[in-house]
Amino acid sequence: MKPTAVGITWYRREADYVRLKAMFTDGEKLPDTYNEWLQEAKKVSDFLTLEGFNVVRVYLDPKTLSAWCKTQNYEMDATARSLYATDFVAGKI
């Protein structure tokens, strides 16, 4: 059975993307530009929606995500981003 909601991390603006990408330990794995990331993110969001998921955009803020990672003892990487989105959708954040 599919979950009714799935969180995907989202960047509100280009400046947040650039700043967070520089902060991430795996930032080099992300698309070079915000526009490249946005095109891919929209594709993923559209696909999940077509698959029947309720897609929740979980906006990442540099200060908030950094503080959350510190309190959870996580590196700022893909795993942390995914867990943050999951916790947000579950109402834990």
N, C-alpha and C positions, 0 to 999 in steps of 0.2 A: 504494500500500500504506500503510495506517495504521500509525503508530507504536504499539508495544505499550503504552507508558506516556505519559501526559501530566500535567504538573504544573500544578496550579492553586494560586494563592496563597491562603493561609488565615490567619485571625487566631484565635489560641488563646483570647483573652478580649476582652471589651469594652474594657478599659483599653488593650490594645495597639492595637486598632482606632482608638480616639480619639486616642491619641498619634501613631500613624503617619499618620493622616489629616491631622493638623496639620503633620506634617513633609513630606508629599508636595507637590511643586510643583503637582500637579493634584488635590489633595485635594477641591476643590470639585466635582469630577466624580463622586466616590464617593457612595453613599447617605448620607443624613444620619445615620442611626443604625446601630449594630452589628446590631440585629435586622433592619432592612431589608436590610443587606448579606448577612446570613446566609441569609435567605429566597432572595435572588437566587443566591447562591453554591451553595446546595443544588440549585436548579433546573439550573444549569449542570453541576454534578457529576453529577446524575441523567441529564441528557441525554447527556453524554459517555459515561457508563457504558452507557446503552442503545445507543449507537452502536458499542460494542465496545472502547472504550478502557479501559485500566487507569488509573484516576484516582489520582494521588498528591497528597495535600494537603501543600503546602509551607508550613509555618508561618513567618510573618514575625515577627521579633523586632526591636524598635526599634534596639537597639544593634548587632545583627549585620547587619541590612540596611543601616543607615547606614554602618557600617565597610566593608561590601562595596562599596557604591556609591562610596565615596571611593577605594578601591583600584582600582576599575575606571574611574574618572573618569566616572561616570554621575550624572545628576540623579536625585533620588528621585521617579520618576514611573512611569506605566504601562509604559513600555518597560523600565525597570530591573526592575520587578516581574516582568514576563514573562520577561526574560532570567535573572533569579535563579531562577525556577521551572524553566526549561529546564536551566540549569546544574546545579541540584540533582538533577533526575531523571537527568541524564547522568552524575552522579557527579563533577562538577567542583568541587563545594563540599563 
